[in-house]
Amino acid sequence: MKDVEIGTIFLEQISKKRGNALGFWFFRLFLRMGGLFAAYTLLYGVALHYWLFDGKAVKAASAYLRRRFPESSPLMIRLKCYRLFVSQGKQLVDRMAAFSGGADFNFRLLGQDNLEKLANQQKGFVLLTAHAGNWQIAMTTLAGFKKKVYLVMLPEHNAAVKASLGISGEGDFIDTIPPGGAPGDILRMIKLLKEGHIVSFMGDRAYGAVSGSVDFLGEKAQFPLGAFAVAAAAKVPVAVLLASRVGYKLYDVDLTNIITPVYEKGENKKSQLIRWSQMYADILSAFFQQKPYQCFLFYDVWKQ
């Protein structure tokens, strides 16, 4: 299987880049023997290794950090890069602990009224996530609702994401679906939404799909438009899900932002899709203003 994108660094890379699962084994051992704090201690050394020797990871992280901290010097950006690596590493450790049963986490659900309304409607809805915070852990908050979640993702990412979410079979409330590379894929997404299911997209990276130019952290960036196109076609709302680590074993899961894409006659459809995508970009920018070290995009979406 191909390497998972650089945005899933550290724990996944330890296994893949070093040729075996030794890194995972060490983290699991530290987690089992000493709990989260022991695993976090190991993490600092791992993050330091990538900070010192993985130029590709540093460059990818710096694309975001330069826009988020435009006043910072190159040296400060480099130091902030290490802090960002540690932040993501802790959330990956949390994710491993949560899905292995090694620790119990508390969640503060923001926008619970929105979620209950969406869950009770006959149709489903589009769930729009981002390379921000710990969206995998946040998915567990949807387990109690009678709607199956379909994650839209590239086939080469399926195994890694299924493993991280503990997806094992048809009985799980989460499954995967390929992106809309063919007309049949789009039609299936629309059908699932009309049947009452949830279709989840990552909204901050296009992966070669149709995109539009939006203002993001002070510069023009390319964001995918597919989530809004599918939602508009199925006539369902888009719920933005953002999960942030706010303390030891504590996460905020934010579902306060709902976007309802309805085409207006006489206006160019792509222009409307870009307008909705801009709303999402503004929500994401505000999130990163408050939580600057929880952006794990690790890709230069501003590069033209």
VMD Tcl script that draws the C-alpha trace (Angstrom):
set ca {
  {0.00 0.00 0.00}
  {1.21 3.51 -0.74}
  {2.37 5.71 2.11}
  {-0.42 7.66 3.70}
  {-0.23 11.40 2.98}
  {2.15 13.44 5.08}
  {-0.78 14.85 7.03}
  {-0.94 11.53 8.94}
  {2.67 11.78 10.11}
  {4.43 10.29 13.13}
  {2.77 7.09 14.28}
  {1.83 5.99 10.76}
  {5.22 7.02 9.39}
  {7.12 5.18 12.11}
  {5.57 1.97 10.89}
  {5.77 2.62 7.15}
  {9.04 4.50 6.75}
  {11.03 2.27 9.08}
  {9.71 -0.85 7.41}
  {7.80 -2.46 10.29}
  {5.38 -1.83 13.13}
  {8.08 -1.39 15.77}
  {7.13 2.24 16.38}
  {3.50 1.35 16.96}
  {4.58 -1.44 19.28}
  {6.66 0.94 21.42}
  {3.81 3.43 21.72}
  {1.37 0.67 22.67}
  {3.85 -0.70 25.20}
  {4.39 2.71 26.82}
  {0.64 3.30 26.77}
  {-0.11 -0.02 28.42}
  {2.68 0.17 31.01}
  {2.62 3.86 31.90}
  {-0.55 5.35 30.45}
  {-0.90 8.46 28.33}
  {1.86 10.43 30.03}
  {4.40 7.70 29.30}
  {3.38 7.63 25.64}
  {3.55 11.43 25.49}
  {7.11 11.27 26.87}
  {8.17 8.94 24.06}
  {6.45 11.24 21.59}
  {8.74 14.22 22.31}
  {11.74 12.28 21.03}
  {9.89 11.07 17.96}
  {8.74 14.61 17.15}
  {12.30 15.86 17.60}
  {13.55 13.29 15.10}
  {11.12 14.46 12.42}
  {11.78 18.10 13.26}
  {15.52 17.61 12.76}
  {15.64 15.17 9.86}
  {12.38 15.22 7.89}
  {12.66 18.31 5.71}
  {9.53 17.41 3.78}
  {7.42 17.38 6.94}
  {8.93 20.67 8.14}
  {8.31 22.33 4.77}
  {4.72 21.10 4.68}
  {4.03 22.35 8.20}
  {5.70 25.70 7.52}
  {3.30 26.47 4.66}
  {0.55 26.86 7.24}
  {2.65 28.38 10.03}
  {3.95 31.22 7.82}
  {0.37 32.27 7.06}
  {-0.87 31.83 10.61}
  {2.10 33.70 12.10}
  {3.13 36.19 9.37}
  {5.05 38.31 11.89}
  {7.31 35.43 12.98}
  {10.91 35.04 11.83}
  {12.08 31.87 10.00}
  {13.68 30.69 13.26}
  {10.43 31.13 15.18}
  {8.50 29.35 12.44}
  {10.90 26.43 12.77}
  {10.40 26.32 16.55}
  {6.63 26.52 16.14}
  {6.91 23.61 13.74}
  {8.20 21.39 16.54}
  {5.33 22.49 18.76}
  {2.88 21.62 15.97}
  {4.46 18.17 15.57}
  {4.11 17.50 19.30}
  {0.50 18.68 19.25}
  {-0.44 16.32 16.45}
  {1.51 13.50 18.02}
  {-0.43 13.83 21.28}
  {-3.69 13.63 19.39}
  {-2.52 10.55 17.51}
  {-1.59 8.95 20.83}
  {-5.01 9.92 22.20}
  {-6.63 8.34 19.18}
  {-4.68 5.12 19.67}
  {-5.62 5.08 23.37}
  {-9.29 5.76 22.66}
  {-9.74 3.03 20.08}
  {-7.66 0.46 21.94}
  {-9.51 1.05 25.19}
  {-6.35 2.31 26.86}
  {-8.00 5.49 28.14}
  {-11.43 7.08 28.47}
  {-11.95 10.56 27.06}
  {-14.51 13.23 27.83}
  {-16.24 15.22 25.11}
  {-18.02 18.54 25.28}
  {-20.46 18.60 22.40}
  {-21.05 22.14 21.13}
  {-24.13 22.44 18.95}
  {-25.96 19.39 20.28}
  {-29.32 20.90 19.29}
  {-28.10 21.14 15.70}
  {-26.97 17.53 15.73}
  {-30.26 16.27 17.16}
  {-32.26 18.15 14.52}
  {-30.08 16.74 11.76}
  {-30.29 13.24 13.19}
  {-34.09 13.38 13.40}
  {-34.71 14.54 9.84}
  {-35.67 11.96 7.22}
  {-32.78 12.72 4.92}
  {-29.15 12.56 5.93}
  {-26.63 15.38 5.82}
  {-23.13 16.13 4.66}
  {-20.52 16.23 7.42}
  {-17.61 18.50 6.52}
  {-14.42 17.92 8.48}
  {-10.86 19.18 8.11}
  {-7.25 18.29 8.82}
  {-7.77 19.93 12.19}
  {-7.83 18.56 15.70}
  {-8.83 14.94 16.21}
  {-11.74 14.35 13.87}
  {-11.39 10.57 14.19}
  {-12.14 10.65 17.92}
  {-14.97 13.12 17.28}
  {-16.70 10.57 15.05}
  {-17.52 8.52 18.15}
  {-20.02 11.21 19.18}
  {-22.16 10.15 16.19}
  {-22.37 6.50 17.25}
  {-25.64 6.94 19.14}
  {-27.56 8.26 16.16}
  {-29.37 5.96 13.73}
  {-27.44 7.16 10.73}
  {-24.45 5.44 9.16}
  {-21.46 7.61 8.35}
  {-19.72 7.18 4.99}
  {-16.25 8.72 4.84}
  {-15.27 9.90 1.36}
  {-11.60 9.08 0.83}
  {-9.02 7.87 -1.65}
  {-8.78 4.05 -1.86}
  {-5.10 4.04 -0.82}
  {-6.07 5.70 2.48}
  {-8.82 3.22 3.35}
  {-6.76 0.68 5.31}
  {-5.03 3.28 7.49}
  {-8.22 5.17 8.30}
  {-10.23 2.01 8.91}
  {-7.54 0.82 11.29}
  {-7.44 4.16 13.12}
  {-11.23 4.18 13.52}
  {-11.58 0.51 14.37}
  {-13.74 -0.18 11.30}
  {-13.92 -3.93 10.80}
  {-17.13 -4.88 9.01}
  {-20.65 -4.16 7.83}
  {-21.97 -3.80 11.37}
  {-19.91 -0.69 12.06}
  {-21.60 2.70 12.04}
  {-18.75 4.09 9.91}
  {-17.73 2.93 6.44}
  {-15.78 4.38 3.52}
  {-16.77 5.40 0.01}
  {-14.52 6.44 -2.90}
  {-14.49 10.09 -4.01}
  {-16.56 11.15 -6.97}
  {-14.17 10.20 -9.73}
  {-17.02 8.72 -11.75}
  {-20.68 9.70 -12.20}
  {-21.73 6.55 -10.38}
  {-19.85 7.60 -7.24}
  {-21.68 10.93 -7.06}
  {-25.04 9.29 -7.64}
  {-24.33 6.82 -4.85}
  {-23.52 9.66 -2.43}
  {-26.76 11.44 -3.30}
  {-28.69 8.18 -2.89}
  {-27.15 7.56 0.54}
  {-28.05 11.07 1.67}
  {-31.64 10.69 0.50}
  {-31.82 7.38 2.37}
  {-30.92 9.17 5.60}
  {-27.21 8.46 5.91}
  {-24.30 10.83 6.56}
  {-21.63 11.44 3.91}
  {-18.44 12.95 5.30}
  {-15.89 14.95 3.31}
  {-12.56 16.57 4.14}
  {-13.15 20.14 3.04}
  {-9.67 21.65 3.06}
  {-7.74 19.69 0.44}
  {-8.86 18.88 -3.10}
  {-6.68 15.84 -3.97}
  {-7.06 16.74 -7.65}
  {-10.83 17.19 -7.52}
  {-12.70 20.29 -8.69}
  {-11.69 23.21 -6.48}
  {-12.28 26.92 -6.10}
  {-10.21 29.85 -4.91}
  {-11.07 31.12 -1.40}
  {-9.49 33.51 1.08}
  {-7.83 31.45 3.79}
  {-5.54 32.92 6.45}
  {-4.90 36.04 4.41}
  {-4.11 34.46 1.04}
  {-5.90 32.71 -1.80}
  {-6.11 28.95 -1.36}
  {-7.68 26.11 -3.32}
  {-10.49 24.30 -1.50}
  {-12.56 21.42 -2.93}
  {-16.16 22.07 -3.92}
  {-17.48 18.50 -4.01}
  {-19.12 18.46 -0.58}
  {-21.31 21.44 -1.39}
  {-22.12 20.17 -4.88}
  {-23.33 16.84 -3.47}
  {-25.28 18.53 -0.66}
  {-26.98 20.93 -3.07}
  {-27.89 18.07 -5.42}
  {-29.35 16.01 -2.57}
  {-30.97 19.08 -0.98}
  {-29.41 18.45 2.43}
  {-27.49 20.72 4.84}
  {-23.75 20.70 5.50}
  {-22.63 20.39 9.12}
  {-19.06 21.50 9.85}
  {-17.38 19.27 12.44}
  {-14.29 20.53 14.27}
  {-12.76 18.67 17.19}
  {-10.12 20.28 19.39}
  {-8.01 18.98 22.24}
  {-8.62 21.34 25.15}
  {-7.04 19.41 28.00}
  {-5.92 16.06 29.32}
  {-8.46 13.49 28.07}
  {-10.79 16.35 27.12}
  {-12.03 17.36 23.65}
  {-14.49 19.90 22.34}
  {-16.58 18.65 19.41}
  {-18.03 21.67 17.62}
  {-21.10 21.27 15.40}
  {-22.40 24.82 15.77}
  {-21.84 25.73 12.11}
  {-24.47 24.62 9.59}
  {-24.37 25.71 5.94}
  {-27.44 25.15 3.75}
  {-26.46 25.12 0.06}
  {-29.42 25.94 -2.18}
  {-28.79 27.05 -5.75}
  {-30.24 30.37 -6.80}
  {-31.55 30.56 -10.35}
  {-29.72 32.84 -12.72}
  {-26.40 32.65 -10.88}
  {-23.41 30.61 -11.97}
  {-23.36 27.35 -10.01}
  {-19.61 27.27 -9.48}
  {-19.70 30.81 -8.11}
  {-22.28 29.68 -5.57}
  {-20.20 26.63 -4.65}
  {-17.19 28.89 -4.07}
  {-19.30 31.18 -1.89}
  {-20.30 28.27 0.35}
  {-16.71 27.05 0.41}
  {-15.65 30.54 1.51}
  {-18.05 30.28 4.45}
  {-16.31 27.07 5.44}
  {-12.86 28.63 4.98}
  {-13.88 31.49 7.29}
  {-15.03 28.99 9.93}
  {-11.73 27.14 9.64}
  {-9.69 30.34 9.83}
  {-11.48 31.35 13.03}
  {-10.80 27.91 14.49}
  {-7.07 28.21 13.78}
  {-6.97 31.71 15.22}
  {-8.13 30.22 18.51}
  {-6.19 26.95 18.25}
  {-3.13 27.61 16.08}
  {-1.39 24.32 16.88}
  {-4.26 22.10 15.82}
  {-3.94 22.56 12.06}
  {-2.64 19.28 10.62}
  {-3.12 20.07 6.95}
  {0.59 19.58 6.12}
  {0.03 20.64 2.54}
  {0.46 23.94 0.73}
  {-3.10 24.68 -0.38}
  {-1.96 28.23 -1.21}
  {0.46 27.07 -3.90}
  {-0.93 27.97 -7.31}
}
mol new
graphics top color blue
foreach p $ca { graphics top sphere $p radius 0.5 }
foreach p [lrange $ca 0 end-1] q [lrange $ca 1 end] { graphics top cylinder $p $q radius 0.2 }
display resetview
